[in-house]
Amino acid sequence: MRIFDTATWRQIAILEGHTNYVNAISLSPNNRLLASASYDKTARLWNLDTNLPVGPPLQHGEDLSSVALSPNGKVLSHCL
């Protein structure tokens, strides 16, 4: 996934890890965490201060179609 500064439209980061299409993303209210769901059957949580994953990917048996972070950023949910 590529992250851009919307003021300049310059790319500021690449979040590498998913091995197939990313179907959904969700930002925490403070814009410091990003959750992603993919056809690679994983959900991932990213720290946007470091542009690194937070822990290992969450593995599933099927493709994931959506992801959401709770308002406080402490709960991640996703749907198959």
mmCIF file of the N, C-alpha and C atoms, coordinates in Angstrom:
data_MODEL
# 
_entry.id   MODEL 
# 
loop_
_atom_site.group_PDB 
_atom_site.id 
_atom_site.type_symbol 
_atom_site.label_atom_id 
_atom_site.label_alt_id 
_atom_site.label_comp_id 
_atom_site.label_asym_id 
_atom_site.label_entity_id 
_atom_site.label_seq_id 
_atom_site.pdbx_PDB_ins_code 
_atom_site.Cartn_x 
_atom_site.Cartn_y 
_atom_site.Cartn_z 
_atom_site.occupancy 
_atom_site.B_iso_or_equiv 
_atom_site.pdbx_formal_charge 
_atom_site.auth_seq_id 
_atom_site.auth_comp_id 
_atom_site.auth_asym_id 
_atom_site.auth_atom_id 
_atom_site.pdbx_PDB_model_num 
ATOM 1   N N  . MET A 1 1  ? 0.844   -1.158  0.000  1.00 0.00 ? 1  MET A N  1 
ATOM 2   C CA . MET A 1 1  ? 0.000   0.000   0.000  1.00 0.00 ? 1  MET A CA 1 
ATOM 3   C C  . MET A 1 1  ? 0.897   1.231   0.000  1.00 0.00 ? 1  MET A C  1 
ATOM 4   N N  . ARG A 1 2  ? 0.474   2.237   -0.690 1.00 0.00 ? 2  ARG A N  1 
ATOM 5   C CA . ARG A 1 2  ? 1.238   3.481   -0.761 1.00 0.00 ? 2  ARG A CA 1 
ATOM 6   C C  . ARG A 1 2  ? 0.513   4.562   0.031  1.00 0.00 ? 2  ARG A C  1 
ATOM 7   N N  . ILE A 1 3  ? 1.271   5.323   0.776  1.00 0.00 ? 3  ILE A N  1 
ATOM 8   C CA . ILE A 1 3  ? 0.729   6.406   1.601  1.00 0.00 ? 3  ILE A CA 1 
ATOM 9   C C  . ILE A 1 3  ? 1.203   7.730   1.004  1.00 0.00 ? 3  ILE A C  1 
ATOM 10  N N  . PHE A 1 4  ? 0.277   8.678   0.846  1.00 0.00 ? 4  PHE A N  1 
ATOM 11  C CA . PHE A 1 4  ? 0.588   9.962   0.246  1.00 0.00 ? 4  PHE A CA 1 
ATOM 12  C C  . PHE A 1 4  ? 0.249   11.111  1.185  1.00 0.00 ? 4  PHE A C  1 
ATOM 13  N N  . ASP A 1 5  ? 1.025   12.175  1.101  1.00 0.00 ? 5  ASP A N  1 
ATOM 14  C CA . ASP A 1 5  ? 0.729   13.437  1.778  1.00 0.00 ? 5  ASP A CA 1 
ATOM 15  C C  . ASP A 1 5  ? -0.287  14.163  0.900  1.00 0.00 ? 5  ASP A C  1 
ATOM 16  N N  . THR A 1 6  ? -1.487  14.400  1.401  1.00 0.00 ? 6  THR A N  1 
ATOM 17  C CA . THR A 1 6  ? -2.530  14.994  0.563  1.00 0.00 ? 6  THR A CA 1 
ATOM 18  C C  . THR A 1 6  ? -2.313  16.475  0.287  1.00 0.00 ? 6  THR A C  1 
ATOM 19  N N  . ALA A 1 7  ? -1.448  17.128  1.014  1.00 0.00 ? 7  ALA A N  1 
ATOM 20  C CA . ALA A 1 7  ? -1.142  18.527  0.721  1.00 0.00 ? 7  ALA A CA 1 
ATOM 21  C C  . ALA A 1 7  ? -0.262  18.657  -0.521 1.00 0.00 ? 7  ALA A C  1 
ATOM 22  N N  . THR A 1 8  ? 0.634   17.680  -0.711 1.00 0.00 ? 8  THR A N  1 
ATOM 23  C CA . THR A 1 8  ? 1.581   17.745  -1.833 1.00 0.00 ? 8  THR A CA 1 
ATOM 24  C C  . THR A 1 8  ? 1.400   16.620  -2.842 1.00 0.00 ? 8  THR A C  1 
ATOM 25  N N  . TRP A 1 9  ? 0.640   15.587  -2.478 1.00 0.00 ? 9  TRP A N  1 
ATOM 26  C CA . TRP A 1 9  ? 0.453   14.366  -3.255 1.00 0.00 ? 9  TRP A CA 1 
ATOM 27  C C  . TRP A 1 9  ? 1.772   13.633  -3.493 1.00 0.00 ? 9  TRP A C  1 
ATOM 28  N N  . ARG A 1 10 ? 2.729   13.870  -2.617 1.00 0.00 ? 10 ARG A N  1 
ATOM 29  C CA . ARG A 1 10 ? 3.987   13.124  -2.655 1.00 0.00 ? 10 ARG A CA 1 
ATOM 30  C C  . ARG A 1 10 ? 3.827   11.837  -1.864 1.00 0.00 ? 10 ARG A C  1 
ATOM 31  N N  . GLN A 1 11 ? 4.379   10.761  -2.410 1.00 0.00 ? 11 GLN A N  1 
ATOM 32  C CA . GLN A 1 11 ? 4.370   9.489   -1.691 1.00 0.00 ? 11 GLN A CA 1 
ATOM 33  C C  . GLN A 1 11 ? 5.306   9.602   -0.503 1.00 0.00 ? 11 GLN A C  1 
ATOM 34  N N  . ILE A 1 12 ? 4.810   9.200   0.674  1.00 0.00 ? 12 ILE A N  1 
ATOM 35  C CA . ILE A 1 12 ? 5.646   9.303   1.879  1.00 0.00 ? 12 ILE A CA 1 
ATOM 36  C C  . ILE A 1 12 ? 5.974   7.936   2.474  1.00 0.00 ? 12 ILE A C  1 
ATOM 37  N N  . ALA A 1 13 ? 5.301   6.884   2.013  1.00 0.00 ? 13 ALA A N  1 
ATOM 38  C CA . ALA A 1 13 ? 5.595   5.555   2.560  1.00 0.00 ? 13 ALA A CA 1 
ATOM 39  C C  . ALA A 1 13 ? 5.006   4.472   1.665  1.00 0.00 ? 13 ALA A C  1 
ATOM 40  N N  . ILE A 1 14 ? 5.583   3.286   1.784  1.00 0.00 ? 14 ILE A N  1 
ATOM 41  C CA . ILE A 1 14 ? 5.028   2.070   1.194  1.00 0.00 ? 14 ILE A CA 1 
ATOM 42  C C  . ILE A 1 14 ? 4.917   1.053   2.321  1.00 0.00 ? 14 ILE A C  1 
ATOM 43  N N  . LEU A 1 15 ? 3.721   0.532   2.515  1.00 0.00 ? 15 LEU A N  1 
ATOM 44  C CA . LEU A 1 15 ? 3.491   -0.494  3.531  1.00 0.00 ? 15 LEU A CA 1 
ATOM 45  C C  . LEU A 1 15 ? 3.488   -1.838  2.820  1.00 0.00 ? 15 LEU A C  1 
ATOM 46  N N  . GLU A 1 16 ? 4.539   -2.614  3.027  1.00 0.00 ? 16 GLU A N  1 
ATOM 47  C CA . GLU A 1 16 ? 4.689   -3.888  2.337  1.00 0.00 ? 16 GLU A CA 1 
ATOM 48  C C  . GLU A 1 16 ? 4.343   -5.046  3.262  1.00 0.00 ? 16 GLU A C  1 
ATOM 49  N N  . GLY A 1 17 ? 3.680   -6.047  2.702  1.00 0.00 ? 17 GLY A N  1 
ATOM 50  C CA . GLY A 1 17 ? 3.367   -7.219  3.506  1.00 0.00 ? 17 GLY A CA 1 
ATOM 51  C C  . GLY A 1 17 ? 2.274   -8.066  2.894  1.00 0.00 ? 17 GLY A C  1 
ATOM 52  N N  . HIS A 1 18 ? 1.195   -7.442  2.402  1.00 0.00 ? 18 HIS A N  1 
ATOM 53  C CA . HIS A 1 18 ? 0.135   -8.220  1.765  1.00 0.00 ? 18 HIS A CA 1 
ATOM 54  C C  . HIS A 1 18 ? 0.659   -8.811  0.461  1.00 0.00 ? 18 HIS A C  1 
ATOM 55  N N  . THR A 1 19 ? 0.181   -10.011 0.135  1.00 0.00 ? 19 THR A N  1 
ATOM 56  C CA . THR A 1 19 ? 0.626   -10.689 -1.074 1.00 0.00 ? 19 THR A CA 1 
ATOM 57  C C  . THR A 1 19 ? -0.462  -10.763 -2.143 1.00 0.00 ? 19 THR A C  1 
ATOM 58  N N  . ASN A 1 20 ? -1.599  -10.113 -1.896 1.00 0.00 ? 20 ASN A N  1 
ATOM 59  C CA . ASN A 1 20 ? -2.690  -10.060 -2.865 1.00 0.00 ? 20 ASN A CA 1 
ATOM 60  C C  . ASN A 1 20 ? -3.398  -8.721  -2.677 1.00 0.00 ? 20 ASN A C  1 
ATOM 61  N N  . TYR A 1 21 ? -4.477  -8.505  -3.423 1.00 0.00 ? 21 TYR A N  1 
ATOM 62  C CA . TYR A 1 21 ? -5.187  -7.233  -3.379 1.00 0.00 ? 21 TYR A CA 1 
ATOM 63  C C  . TYR A 1 21 ? -5.641  -6.876  -1.972 1.00 0.00 ? 21 TYR A C  1 
ATOM 64  N N  . VAL A 1 22 ? -5.516  -5.598  -1.619 1.00 0.00 ? 22 VAL A N  1 
ATOM 65  C CA . VAL A 1 22 ? -6.063  -5.064  -0.373 1.00 0.00 ? 22 VAL A CA 1 
ATOM 66  C C  . VAL A 1 22 ? -7.473  -4.580  -0.685 1.00 0.00 ? 22 VAL A C  1 
ATOM 67  N N  . ASN A 1 23 ? -8.454  -5.111  0.042  1.00 0.00 ? 23 ASN A N  1 
ATOM 68  C CA . ASN A 1 23 ? -9.863  -4.796  -0.210 1.00 0.00 ? 23 ASN A CA 1 
ATOM 69  C C  . ASN A 1 23 ? -10.391 -3.644  0.613  1.00 0.00 ? 23 ASN A C  1 
ATOM 70  N N  . ALA A 1 24 ? -9.812  -3.438  1.790  1.00 0.00 ? 24 ALA A N  1 
ATOM 71  C CA . ALA A 1 24 ? -10.369 -2.427  2.686  1.00 0.00 ? 24 ALA A CA 1 
ATOM 72  C C  . ALA A 1 24 ? -9.293  -1.925  3.633  1.00 0.00 ? 24 ALA A C  1 
ATOM 73  N N  . ILE A 1 25 ? -9.435  -0.663  4.015  1.00 0.00 ? 25 ILE A N  1 
ATOM 74  C CA . ILE A 1 25 ? -8.575  -0.091  5.044  1.00 0.00 ? 25 ILE A CA 1 
ATOM 75  C C  . ILE A 1 25 ? -9.436  0.703   6.016  1.00 0.00 ? 25 ILE A C  1 
ATOM 76  N N  . SER A 1 26 ? -8.898  0.924   7.205  1.00 0.00 ? 26 SER A N  1 
ATOM 77  C CA . SER A 1 26 ? -9.568  1.728   8.215  1.00 0.00 ? 26 SER A CA 1 
ATOM 78  C C  . SER A 1 26 ? -8.501  2.461   9.008  1.00 0.00 ? 26 SER A C  1 
ATOM 79  N N  . LEU A 1 27 ? -8.696  3.759   9.215  1.00 0.00 ? 27 LEU A N  1 
ATOM 80  C CA . LEU A 1 27 ? -7.770  4.574   9.997  1.00 0.00 ? 27 LEU A CA 1 
ATOM 81  C C  . LEU A 1 27 ? -8.308  4.774   11.402 1.00 0.00 ? 27 LEU A C  1 
ATOM 82  N N  . SER A 1 28 ? -7.408  4.793   12.372 1.00 0.00 ? 28 SER A N  1 
ATOM 83  C CA . SER A 1 28 ? -7.805  5.137   13.735 1.00 0.00 ? 28 SER A CA 1 
ATOM 84  C C  . SER A 1 28 ? -8.107  6.630   13.785 1.00 0.00 ? 28 SER A C  1 
ATOM 85  N N  . PRO A 1 29 ? -8.916  7.067   14.747 1.00 0.00 ? 29 PRO A N  1 
ATOM 86  C CA . PRO A 1 29 ? -9.266  8.488   14.832 1.00 0.00 ? 29 PRO A CA 1 
ATOM 87  C C  . PRO A 1 29 ? -8.057  9.428   14.960 1.00 0.00 ? 29 PRO A C  1 
ATOM 88  N N  . ASN A 1 30 ? -6.978  8.957   15.561 1.00 0.00 ? 30 ASN A N  1 
ATOM 89  C CA . ASN A 1 30 ? -5.798  9.817   15.695 1.00 0.00 ? 30 ASN A CA 1 
ATOM 90  C C  . ASN A 1 30 ? -4.847  9.688   14.499 1.00 0.00 ? 30 ASN A C  1 
ATOM 91  N N  . ASN A 1 31 ? -5.242  8.913   13.482 1.00 0.00 ? 31 ASN A N  1 
ATOM 92  C CA . ASN A 1 31 ? -4.466  8.719   12.252 1.00 0.00 ? 31 ASN A CA 1 
ATOM 93  C C  . ASN A 1 31 ? -3.095  8.094   12.480 1.00 0.00 ? 31 ASN A C  1 
ATOM 94  N N  . ARG A 1 32 ? -2.920  7.367   13.553 1.00 0.00 ? 32 ARG A N  1 
ATOM 95  C CA . ARG A 1 32 ? -1.633  6.729   13.838 1.00 0.00 ? 32 ARG A CA 1 
ATOM 96  C C  . ARG A 1 32 ? -1.624  5.246   13.512 1.00 0.00 ? 32 ARG A C  1 
ATOM 97  N N  . LEU A 1 33 ? -2.813  4.635   13.404 1.00 0.00 ? 33 LEU A N  1 
ATOM 98  C CA . LEU A 1 33 ? -2.925  3.212   13.066 1.00 0.00 ? 33 LEU A CA 1 
ATOM 99  C C  . LEU A 1 33 ? -3.775  3.052   11.813 1.00 0.00 ? 33 LEU A C  1 
ATOM 100 N N  . LEU A 1 34 ? -3.398  2.087   10.994 1.00 0.00 ? 34 LEU A N  1 
ATOM 101 C CA . LEU A 1 34 ? -4.171  1.742   9.818  1.00 0.00 ? 34 LEU A CA 1 
ATOM 102 C C  . LEU A 1 34 ? -4.369  0.232   9.835  1.00 0.00 ? 34 LEU A C  1 
ATOM 103 N N  . ALA A 1 35 ? -5.595  -0.201  9.639  1.00 0.00 ? 35 ALA A N  1 
ATOM 104 C CA . ALA A 1 35 ? -5.899  -1.628  9.529  1.00 0.00 ? 35 ALA A CA 1 
ATOM 105 C C  . ALA A 1 35 ? -6.187  -1.924  8.067  1.00 0.00 ? 35 ALA A C  1 
ATOM 106 N N  . SER A 1 36 ? -5.768  -3.097  7.595  1.00 0.00 ? 36 SER A N  1 
ATOM 107 C CA . SER A 1 36 ? -6.010  -3.474  6.204  1.00 0.00 ? 36 SER A CA 1 
ATOM 108 C C  . SER A 1 36 ? -6.494  -4.922  6.142  1.00 0.00 ? 36 SER A C  1 
ATOM 109 N N  . ALA A 1 37 ? -7.357  -5.194  5.147  1.00 0.00 ? 37 ALA A N  1 
ATOM 110 C CA . ALA A 1 37 ? -7.880  -6.539  4.898  1.00 0.00 ? 37 ALA A CA 1 
ATOM 111 C C  . ALA A 1 37 ? -7.598  -6.873  3.448  1.00 0.00 ? 37 ALA A C  1 
ATOM 112 N N  . SER A 1 38 ? -7.240  -8.147  3.183  1.00 0.00 ? 38 SER A N  1 
ATOM 113 C CA . SER A 1 38 ? -6.765  -8.498  1.857  1.00 0.00 ? 38 SER A CA 1 
ATOM 114 C C  . SER A 1 38 ? -7.296  -9.843  1.377  1.00 0.00 ? 38 SER A C  1 
ATOM 115 N N  . TYR A 1 39 ? -7.211  -10.031 0.045  1.00 0.00 ? 39 TYR A N  1 
ATOM 116 C CA . TYR A 1 39 ? -7.480  -11.328 -0.564 1.00 0.00 ? 39 TYR A CA 1 
ATOM 117 C C  . TYR A 1 39 ? -6.399  -12.348 -0.242 1.00 0.00 ? 39 TYR A C  1 
ATOM 118 N N  . ASP A 1 40 ? -5.321  -11.930 0.434  1.00 0.00 ? 40 ASP A N  1 
ATOM 119 C CA . ASP A 1 40 ? -4.316  -12.925 0.841  1.00 0.00 ? 40 ASP A CA 1 
ATOM 120 C C  . ASP A 1 40 ? -4.712  -13.630 2.136  1.00 0.00 ? 40 ASP A C  1 
ATOM 121 N N  . LYS A 1 41 ? -5.956  -13.402 2.570  1.00 0.00 ? 41 LYS A N  1 
ATOM 122 C CA . LYS A 1 41 ? -6.542  -14.050 3.749  1.00 0.00 ? 41 LYS A CA 1 
ATOM 123 C C  . LYS A 1 41 ? -5.920  -13.574 5.054  1.00 0.00 ? 41 LYS A C  1 
ATOM 124 N N  . THR A 1 42 ? -5.469  -12.302 5.056  1.00 0.00 ? 42 THR A N  1 
ATOM 125 C CA . THR A 1 42 ? -4.928  -11.717 6.284  1.00 0.00 ? 42 THR A CA 1 
ATOM 126 C C  . THR A 1 42 ? -5.512  -10.332 6.524  1.00 0.00 ? 42 THR A C  1 
ATOM 127 N N  . ALA A 1 43 ? -5.546  -9.984  7.795  1.00 0.00 ? 43 ALA A N  1 
ATOM 128 C CA . ALA A 1 43 ? -5.784  -8.601  8.224  1.00 0.00 ? 43 ALA A CA 1 
ATOM 129 C C  . ALA A 1 43 ? -4.480  -8.161  8.878  1.00 0.00 ? 43 ALA A C  1 
ATOM 130 N N  . ARG A 1 44 ? -4.131  -6.905  8.678  1.00 0.00 ? 44 ARG A N  1 
ATOM 131 C CA . ARG A 1 44 ? -2.891  -6.375  9.254  1.00 0.00 ? 44 ARG A CA 1 
ATOM 132 C C  . ARG A 1 44 ? -3.180  -5.048  9.915  1.00 0.00 ? 44 ARG A C  1 
ATOM 133 N N  . LEU A 1 45 ? -2.374  -4.757  10.921 1.00 0.00 ? 45 LEU A N  1 
ATOM 134 C CA . LEU A 1 45 ? -2.432  -3.478  11.609 1.00 0.00 ? 45 LEU A CA 1 
ATOM 135 C C  . LEU A 1 45 ? -1.076  -2.808  11.433 1.00 0.00 ? 45 LEU A C  1 
ATOM 136 N N  . TRP A 1 46 ? -1.098  -1.535  11.052 1.00 0.00 ? 46 TRP A N  1 
ATOM 137 C CA . TRP A 1 46 ? 0.122   -0.789  10.731 1.00 0.00 ? 46 TRP A CA 1 
ATOM 138 C C  . TRP A 1 46 ? 0.265   0.425   11.629 1.00 0.00 ? 46 TRP A C  1 
ATOM 139 N N  . ASN A 1 47 ? 1.479   0.709   12.043 1.00 0.00 ? 47 ASN A N  1 
ATOM 140 C CA . ASN A 1 47 ? 1.810   1.917   12.790 1.00 0.00 ? 47 ASN A CA 1 
ATOM 141 C C  . ASN A 1 47 ? 2.246   2.957   11.765 1.00 0.00 ? 47 ASN A C  1 
ATOM 142 N N  . LEU A 1 48 ? 1.480   4.032   11.606 1.00 0.00 ? 48 LEU A N  1 
ATOM 143 C CA . LEU A 1 48 ? 1.800   5.031   10.595 1.00 0.00 ? 48 LEU A CA 1 
ATOM 144 C C  . LEU A 1 48 ? 2.892   5.999   11.038 1.00 0.00 ? 48 LEU A C  1 
ATOM 145 N N  . ASP A 1 49 ? 3.322   5.925   12.300 1.00 0.00 ? 49 ASP A N  1 
ATOM 146 C CA . ASP A 1 49 ? 4.478   6.714   12.737 1.00 0.00 ? 49 ASP A CA 1 
ATOM 147 C C  . ASP A 1 49 ? 5.771   6.072   12.248 1.00 0.00 ? 49 ASP A C  1 
ATOM 148 N N  . THR A 1 50 ? 5.795   4.724   12.206 1.00 0.00 ? 50 THR A N  1 
ATOM 149 C CA . THR A 1 50 ? 6.997   3.994   11.802 1.00 0.00 ? 50 THR A CA 1 
ATOM 150 C C  . THR A 1 50 ? 6.848   3.333   10.429 1.00 0.00 ? 50 THR A C  1 
ATOM 151 N N  . ASN A 1 51 ? 5.600   3.254   9.926  1.00 0.00 ? 51 ASN A N  1 
ATOM 152 C CA . ASN A 1 51 ? 5.272   2.558   8.668  1.00 0.00 ? 51 ASN A CA 1 
ATOM 153 C C  . ASN A 1 51 ? 5.627   1.075   8.722  1.00 0.00 ? 51 ASN A C  1 
ATOM 154 N N  . LEU A 1 52 ? 5.501   0.498   9.911  1.00 0.00 ? 52 LEU A N  1 
ATOM 155 C CA . LEU A 1 52 ? 5.766   -0.919  10.119 1.00 0.00 ? 52 LEU A CA 1 
ATOM 156 C C  . LEU A 1 52 ? 4.527   -1.616  10.655 1.00 0.00 ? 52 LEU A C  1 
ATOM 157 N N  . PRO A 1 53 ? 4.424   -2.943  10.418 1.00 0.00 ? 53 PRO A N  1 
ATOM 158 C CA . PRO A 1 53 ? 3.282   -3.669  10.971 1.00 0.00 ? 53 PRO A CA 1 
ATOM 159 C C  . PRO A 1 53 ? 3.340   -3.732  12.490 1.00 0.00 ? 53 PRO A C  1 
ATOM 160 N N  . VAL A 1 54 ? 2.173   -3.785  13.090 1.00 0.00 ? 54 VAL A N  1 
ATOM 161 C CA . VAL A 1 54 ? 2.050   -3.981  14.536 1.00 0.00 ? 54 VAL A CA 1 
ATOM 162 C C  . VAL A 1 54 ? 1.751   -5.464  14.727 1.00 0.00 ? 54 VAL A C  1 
ATOM 163 N N  . GLY A 1 55 ? 2.734   -6.231  15.078 1.00 0.00 ? 55 GLY A N  1 
ATOM 164 C CA . GLY A 1 55 ? 2.552   -7.663  15.268 1.00 0.00 ? 55 GLY A CA 1 
ATOM 165 C C  . GLY A 1 55 ? 2.439   -8.408  13.952 1.00 0.00 ? 55 GLY A C  1 
ATOM 166 N N  . PRO A 1 56 ? 2.243   -9.721  14.046 1.00 0.00 ? 56 PRO A N  1 
ATOM 167 C CA . PRO A 1 56 ? 2.121   -10.551 12.841 1.00 0.00 ? 56 PRO A CA 1 
ATOM 168 C C  . PRO A 1 56 ? 0.747   -10.369 12.196 1.00 0.00 ? 56 PRO A C  1 
ATOM 169 N N  . PRO A 1 57 ? 0.609   -10.764 10.918 1.00 0.00 ? 57 PRO A N  1 
ATOM 170 C CA . PRO A 1 57 ? -0.703  -10.686 10.278 1.00 0.00 ? 57 PRO A CA 1 
ATOM 171 C C  . PRO A 1 57 ? -1.696  -11.632 10.950 1.00 0.00 ? 57 PRO A C  1 
ATOM 172 N N  . LEU A 1 58 ? -2.955  -11.256 10.940 1.00 0.00 ? 58 LEU A N  1 
ATOM 173 C CA . LEU A 1 58 ? -4.026  -12.108 11.461 1.00 0.00 ? 58 LEU A CA 1 
ATOM 174 C C  . LEU A 1 58 ? -4.480  -13.017 10.321 1.00 0.00 ? 58 LEU A C  1 
ATOM 175 N N  . GLN A 1 59 ? -4.212  -14.311 10.441 1.00 0.00 ? 59 GLN A N  1 
ATOM 176 C CA . GLN A 1 59 ? -4.488  -15.280 9.388  1.00 0.00 ? 59 GLN A CA 1 
ATOM 177 C C  . GLN A 1 59 ? -5.939  -15.758 9.437  1.00 0.00 ? 59 GLN A C  1 
ATOM 178 N N  . HIS A 1 60 ? -6.515  -15.983 8.237  1.00 0.00 ? 60 HIS A N  1 
ATOM 179 C CA . HIS A 1 60 ? -7.881  -16.495 8.120  1.00 0.00 ? 60 HIS A CA 1 
ATOM 180 C C  . HIS A 1 60 ? -7.940  -17.520 7.011  1.00 0.00 ? 60 HIS A C  1 
ATOM 181 N N  . GLY A 1 61 ? -8.989  -18.299 6.970  1.00 0.00 ? 61 GLY A N  1 
ATOM 182 C CA . GLY A 1 61 ? -9.146  -19.327 5.956  1.00 0.00 ? 61 GLY A CA 1 
ATOM 183 C C  . GLY A 1 61 ? -9.760  -18.836 4.664  1.00 0.00 ? 61 GLY A C  1 
ATOM 184 N N  . GLU A 1 62 ? -10.271 -17.606 4.665  1.00 0.00 ? 62 GLU A N  1 
ATOM 185 C CA . GLU A 1 62 ? -10.933 -17.059 3.478  1.00 0.00 ? 62 GLU A CA 1 
ATOM 186 C C  . GLU A 1 62 ? -10.482 -15.623 3.245  1.00 0.00 ? 62 GLU A C  1 
ATOM 187 N N  . ASP A 1 63 ? -10.754 -15.139 2.029  1.00 0.00 ? 63 ASP A N  1 
ATOM 188 C CA . ASP A 1 63 ? -10.455 -13.744 1.703  1.00 0.00 ? 63 ASP A CA 1 
ATOM 189 C C  . ASP A 1 63 ? -11.239 -12.820 2.621  1.00 0.00 ? 63 ASP A C  1 
ATOM 190 N N  . LEU A 1 64 ? -10.647 -11.694 2.958  1.00 0.00 ? 64 LEU A N  1 
ATOM 191 C CA . LEU A 1 64 ? -11.318 -10.710 3.811  1.00 0.00 ? 64 LEU A CA 1 
ATOM 192 C C  . LEU A 1 64 ? -11.829 -9.553  2.969  1.00 0.00 ? 64 LEU A C  1 
ATOM 193 N N  . SER A 1 65 ? -13.041 -9.089  3.263  1.00 0.00 ? 65 SER A N  1 
ATOM 194 C CA . SER A 1 65 ? -13.651 -8.043  2.435  1.00 0.00 ? 65 SER A CA 1 
ATOM 195 C C  . SER A 1 65 ? -13.795 -6.702  3.131  1.00 0.00 ? 65 SER A C  1 
ATOM 196 N N  . SER A 1 66 ? -13.664 -6.668  4.463  1.00 0.00 ? 66 SER A N  1 
ATOM 197 C CA . SER A 1 66 ? -13.793 -5.388  5.154  1.00 0.00 ? 66 SER A CA 1 
ATOM 198 C C  . SER A 1 66 ? -13.007 -5.425  6.457  1.00 0.00 ? 66 SER A C  1 
ATOM 199 N N  . VAL A 1 67 ? -12.738 -4.227  6.975  1.00 0.00 ? 67 VAL A N  1 
ATOM 200 C CA . VAL A 1 67 ? -12.005 -4.097  8.228  1.00 0.00 ? 67 VAL A CA 1 
ATOM 201 C C  . VAL A 1 67 ? -12.427 -2.781  8.879  1.00 0.00 ? 67 VAL A C  1 
ATOM 202 N N  . ALA A 1 68 ? -12.426 -2.760  10.210 1.00 0.00 ? 68 ALA A N  1 
ATOM 203 C CA . ALA A 1 68 ? -12.782 -1.536  10.926 1.00 0.00 ? 68 ALA A CA 1 
ATOM 204 C C  . ALA A 1 68 ? -12.039 -1.492  12.256 1.00 0.00 ? 68 ALA A C  1 
ATOM 205 N N  . LEU A 1 69 ? -11.642 -0.294  12.628 1.00 0.00 ? 69 LEU A N  1 
ATOM 206 C CA . LEU A 1 69 ? -11.045 -0.051  13.943 1.00 0.00 ? 69 LEU A CA 1 
ATOM 207 C C  . LEU A 1 69 ? -12.067 0.634   14.824 1.00 0.00 ? 69 LEU A C  1 
ATOM 208 N N  . SER A 1 70 ? -12.072 0.301   16.099 1.00 0.00 ? 70 SER A N  1 
ATOM 209 C CA . SER A 1 70 ? -12.965 0.964   17.046 1.00 0.00 ? 70 SER A CA 1 
ATOM 210 C C  . SER A 1 70 ? -12.515 2.422   17.219 1.00 0.00 ? 70 SER A C  1 
ATOM 211 N N  . PRO A 1 71 ? -13.391 3.283   17.750 1.00 0.00 ? 71 PRO A N  1 
ATOM 212 C CA . PRO A 1 71 ? -13.032 4.692   17.919 1.00 0.00 ? 71 PRO A CA 1 
ATOM 213 C C  . PRO A 1 71 ? -11.755 4.923   18.743 1.00 0.00 ? 71 PRO A C  1 
ATOM 214 N N  . ASN A 1 72 ? -11.463 4.039   19.696 1.00 0.00 ? 72 ASN A N  1 
ATOM 215 C CA . ASN A 1 72 ? -10.243 4.226   20.488 1.00 0.00 ? 72 ASN A CA 1 
ATOM 216 C C  . ASN A 1 72 ? -9.056  3.488   19.880 1.00 0.00 ? 72 ASN A C  1 
ATOM 217 N N  . GLY A 1 73 ? -9.248  2.792   18.748 1.00 0.00 ? 73 GLY A N  1 
ATOM 218 C CA . GLY A 1 73 ? -8.169  2.100   18.074 1.00 0.00 ? 73 GLY A CA 1 
ATOM 219 C C  . GLY A 1 73 ? -7.711  0.817   18.754 1.00 0.00 ? 73 GLY A C  1 
ATOM 220 N N  . LYS A 1 74 ? -8.471  0.342   19.739 1.00 0.00 ? 74 LYS A N  1 
ATOM 221 C CA . LYS A 1 74 ? -8.046  -0.836  20.496 1.00 0.00 ? 74 LYS A CA 1 
ATOM 222 C C  . LYS A 1 74 ? -8.698  -2.137  20.037 1.00 0.00 ? 74 LYS A C  1 
ATOM 223 N N  . VAL A 1 75 ? -9.729  -2.041  19.185 1.00 0.00 ? 75 VAL A N  1 
ATOM 224 C CA . VAL A 1 75 ? -10.419 -3.239  18.708 1.00 0.00 ? 75 VAL A CA 1 
ATOM 225 C C  . VAL A 1 75 ? -10.449 -3.199  17.184 1.00 0.00 ? 75 VAL A C  1 
ATOM 226 N N  . LEU A 1 76 ? -10.062 -4.332  16.583 1.00 0.00 ? 76 LEU A N  1 
ATOM 227 C CA . LEU A 1 76 ? -10.067 -4.496  15.132 1.00 0.00 ? 76 LEU A CA 1 
ATOM 228 C C  . LEU A 1 76 ? -11.105 -5.554  14.782 1.00 0.00 ? 76 LEU A C  1 
ATOM 229 N N  . SER A 1 77 ? -11.981 -5.260  13.836 1.00 0.00 ? 77 SER A N  1 
ATOM 230 C CA . SER A 1 77 ? -12.941 -6.261  13.370 1.00 0.00 ? 77 SER A CA 1 
ATOM 231 C C  . SER A 1 77 ? -12.850 -6.342  11.858 1.00 0.00 ? 77 SER A C  1 
ATOM 232 N N  . HIS A 1 78 ? -13.262 -7.496  11.329 1.00 0.00 ? 78 HIS A N  1 
ATOM 233 C CA . HIS A 1 78 ? -13.213 -7.694  9.884  1.00 0.00 ? 78 HIS A CA 1 
ATOM 234 C C  . HIS A 1 78 ? -14.277 -8.699  9.508  1.00 0.00 ? 78 HIS A C  1 
ATOM 235 N N  . CYS A 1 79 ? -14.618 -8.704  8.209  1.00 0.00 ? 79 CYS A N  1 
ATOM 236 C CA . CYS A 1 79 ? -15.624 -9.626  7.699  1.00 0.00 ? 79 CYS A CA 1 
ATOM 237 C C  . CYS A 1 79 ? -15.053 -10.425 6.548  1.00 0.00 ? 79 CYS A C  1 
ATOM 238 N N  . LEU A 1 80 ? -15.536 -11.647 6.438  1.00 0.00 ? 80 LEU A N  1 
ATOM 239 C CA . LEU A 1 80 ? -15.136 -12.519 5.329  1.00 0.00 ? 80 LEU A CA 1 
ATOM 240 C C  . LEU A 1 80 ? -15.913 -12.158 4.092  1.00 0.00 ? 80 LEU A C  1 
# 
